[in-house]
Amino acid sequence: MKAMKQTLLALCLTVLMAGVQAQTGVGDVVYVPTPQLVVDEMLLMGKVGKNDYLIDLGSGDGRFVISAAKKYGAKALGVDLDTYLLKVANEAARKEGVTDRVTFREQNLFETDFSAATVISTYLLPEMNLRLRSKIMRMKPGTRVVAHDYSMGDWYPDEQKTLIVPEKKVGNPGISYIFHWVVPALAAGVWQSTLNIDGKDVPYEFTMEQFFQNIDGPARAGGITGVMRGKMSGENIRFSVTGKGAQKIVRHEFEGKLAGETISGLARIGEGAGAKQVAWNAKRVKRGEFTRAQDEPEVK
């Protein structure tokens, strides 16, 4: 707790900006530029490419947006309320020759419609990430989110890295944390399927509970009860089913793609050389909801 208070104090009191006078952000944000080393690693982690539309929430001097366009050919939008920083960003975009692919907008990031983005980037304090989280979770499954230093609370990242950054003077000096998430499709609910095993149709049922990208719950294979556990990555689903208690059920590995109320993919039954792989299709017969996180902000 003491370390967190020191971090917040440092962010509130210290603002650094390479090449221009230090600027205090407008609105809810205190501006601290992301070191270029971190920007480059975040773009790699987010797998940004020429077909992406990236939106940087709190874009500051525009370095993230400009780097996405110049290095990877992405289209990008930077959102900020600070008119001075927006001027700096636009001038930098002109110098780098990317004005055909980048735009900067003076707007409160909480009022921004970023539903069209394929990648979201942030360098915001934890409480701001929490305020944005439910909006991000409603985005198209498969949307990538990358954040510097601060995570999304109970929504644990799909990937994270720690970088040594000597020039970083705020937060945890000399160290940057990078987080990456993929917005998951909603798989929660009851799914039914039939697998053809050795010429015999066997009914399956999965009752999926979902906490962000994590899924688990009871499963039935024929008359045998098991437990399932797995993850979503966008619309892609992977999970395993094993026996429960004394129940004798061989291990099943399922993978597929969710599209609306159906899943299509493959199932691997058994382990080792004796494992069998069969086509797998499932239909949702009862729709569920995401399990509410304990740290979910109250809607006012």
N, C-alpha and C positions, 0 to 999 in steps of 0.2 A: 504493500500500500504506500509506504514511504517512497519507494522508487517511482511509482506511478505519479505521485504528487510532484516529485521532482521533475519528471518528464513533462507533465502538463505545464508546470511553471516555466520550464525552459522554453517550451513552444510558445507560450504567451509572451515571454520577454525577449526572445532572440529571433530575429529575422535576418537571414542572409540572402544576398542576391548577387551573383557574379556579374560584373560589368555595369551594374546600375545601382542607384541609390537604394538602400533598404526600404521596403514598403510594408506597411501594415495592411492586411487584407480588409475588405469591406464586408459588412454583414456578419455572418456566423463564422467566417473563416479567417484565420491568421495565416498569412502567406509565408511559407518556407519552401524554397526551391528544392526539387529532387535532384541529387547529384547525377550527372550524365551517365556515369557507370551504372547507376541503379535504373535509370530510364532504359538503357540498352538491355539490361537483363530482364526487366519487366516486359518489354516488347517481345523478347525471345520466349519468355515463359507463356505469354498470352498468344503465341503463335500468330502474330499479326502478319497479314499478307495483303496483296494488292486488291483482293476482293472484299476486304473488311471496311467497315465504317466504325471508327473509333470515336468515342466521346470521353473527353477528359473533364471530370467534375472538379472545378477549382484549378483552372489551367495556368494561372500565373503568367510567367513570361513566355509561355507557349512551347517550351522545349519538348514536352512529350508529344504534342500534336504534330509539331514540325518534324521530329525524328520519325514518327510513324509514317508520314508522307514521304519524306526524303529517302529513308533507308528501305522502306518496304512498299512504297507506292499506294498506301492506304489513303482513303478519304477520311478526314477527321474534323471534329468540331471541339473547340475549347470553350468552356463556359466559366465566366468569372464576373464579379461585380466591380472590380477595381479598374477604373477607366485608364489609369496610368499604366497598369500592367497590360491591359488590352492593347494600348498603343504600342508598348514595347513588343508584344507578341506579333502584332500585325507588321511592324517594321522588320522584325526578324524573319517572318515568313516571306516578305518581299526580297530580302537579301539572299535567302536560301532558295528562291525560285519555286516556291510551292503554293503560291496563292490560288492556283487552279484546283488544288486538292484540299485546302484547309480553310476553315472559317472560324472566327472568334465571335462570341455572342455575349453581350452584357445582360446577364440574367442570373437570378437566384437559382442555384442548382437544385433546390427542393421544388422549384416550379418548372423545371426543365422536363420536357417530354423526350426521354431517351429510349423509347421503345423500339426505334428503328436501328439502334446500335447493335453491332455484332461483338464489340469489345467495349468495356467500361474500365476506365482507370481512375484511381483516387489516391490522394495523400491527405486523408482527413482524420480527425481525432475519433476515438472509438465511439463516442456518443453520436457523432454525425453518421458514422457507418451504420449504426443500429437504426437510426431514423430512415436511412435509405434502403435498408435490407429488404423490407417487405415489398417495396416497389421493384427492386432488382429481381426478387423471386418471381414476380409476375411477368418478367420478360420472356421472350421466346426461348424455349429449351435449347441449350447449346451455346447461348451467349456466354462469353468469357469475361471474367472480372479479375483485374489485377490491382493490388493495393500495396502501398509502401508503408511499412512500419506497423500499421494497425489493422487488425483482423476484423471479422464480422461477428464477434461474440460466439454464441453457441453454434453458428454455422461454421464448422471447421473447414479449413481449406482442403482442396483436393491435392494441392502441392504447395510447398513453401521452401524458401531458401534463406540462408543467412550470408550476407556479404560483408567483407571488410572494406570500409570506405573511409580512408584516413581524413578526407576533407570534411566529413560530416561532423558538425559541431553541436547539433541539437538532438533531443530525444536521448538515445543511447549513443553518445559520441563515438565515432569510428566504426559503428556497426549499423547495418540496415537489414531489415526483415522484409521479405517480399512474399506475398500471398497470392494464390491463384485459385479461383473457383470456376466451375462450369454450372450454369443454371440448370437444375434438373427438371425433367418432365414429371408430372404427377402420376405416380404409379399406384398410389394408395387405393385399396379396395379389395374386392374378392374376384379372383381370376379362376377360370375353369379351362381345362385342357384335356386332350386325349393323346397319349403316346402309343404308337404301335411298337410293341416289344415282342420280338420273336413270333410275329404274326398275330398277336393278341392285343386288342385295344384296352388300354388301362386308363381309367379316369384319374385326373389330378385336380386338386384345388389348392390355391394359394391365397391366404388372407394377409395382404401386405399392409403393414403399418410403415409410415414414412416420416422420417425426421430429416428435413433438408434432403441430401442425396442418399442417405442411408435407409435401407429397407430391411425389415425382418418381420417374423410372425409365424404362425402355424401353417403346416402344409400337410396334405394327405395324398398318398400314392396308393390307389386302390383302397383297401381297407386299413392301410397302415398310416399312422400319424408320425410326422416328422417336424423339424423346424427349418425355416429358411432364413438366410442372412445374405445381404448383398448390397450393391450400390447402383445408383443411376449416374450416368455422365451424359447430360443432355437427354436425348431420347434413347440412348443405349443403356441396356440393362444387363447386369450380370449378378447371379446369385447361386448359392449352393443349397441343397437340401440334404440333411442328415437325419438319422434316427433320433427319437426322443426317448430317453430313459432306456428301458429294456426292449424297445421296439427295434425289430430287425429290418432296416431299410438300407440298401446300398447307397453310397454317395451319388448324388446327381449334381451336375454342373449345367446351369442354363445361361444362355446368352442370346440376346436378340435386340430388336428395335421396336420401340413403342410408337404406335401411330393411332391416335385417338383412343379407341376402346379395344384395340387388338395389339398383340405382340407376335412377331414372327422371328424365328431364329433356329438355333440348334440346341440339343440337349445331349450331354455326355453322361452315360450311365455306367457306374462302376469305376474302378481304378486300375491303373497299370495296363498290361497288354490285353487284358480281357474286357476292357471298357468298350462300350458300344455308343455310336453317335447316330442320332436320329433327328429328323426334322421336328420342329416344335412350333405350335401355334396356340395362342391363348386368347380368350375373350373375357373382358371385364363384365361381370354380371351385377356388381354393386360398386358404385364409385365411392371412394373415400376422400379424406382431406389430409393435408400436411398436419402433423402433430405440432401444436403451438409450443414455441420455445419459451422457457421460463424468463428469459431476458427480453422478450418481445415488448417494445414500448407500448404503453397504453395509447389507444386512439382517442384524441381529444376532439 
